[in-house]
Amino acid sequence: MKNGYGEVEILEALQKLEALGYMDDRAVASSLARQARELKNLGKRGAALYLAKRGVPGDYAGEALASYEEREAARRLVEKRMRGLKGLPPEVRRRRIFSALQRRGFSSGTIYEMLRIEEEQ
């Protein structure tokens, strides 16, 4: 008996969690990868760190990130950052966008693509 719960109660709780899909490591890894991309606007490296901090095993994290598309998350982050950078010189905006994308774990190719797109606008 742990913390006042009997073995039967613990097994029933585990079965219920498994039936609800909470015990599926692949599903959890996939869900966290989607959260990293869509809500946290993280690049692929940033998402890998996020999954690792949440305790996702490396092989499941690798599967979840195999088809990770970071460009849309980068675009959203740049749009969000640009709102606060209006009125600053272009070189300052560029440096700050570069730093923000780098801190969030985006690849250098994606960072330079976003900077090029921003310069064209």
Secondary structure, DSSP 8 states (H G I E B T S, - for coil): -BTTB-HHHHHHHHHHHHHTTTT-HHHHHHHHHHHHHHTS---HHHHHHHHHHTT--HHHHHHHHTT---HHHHHHHHHHHHHHHTTS-HHHHHHHHHHHHHHTT--HHHHHHHHHHHHH-
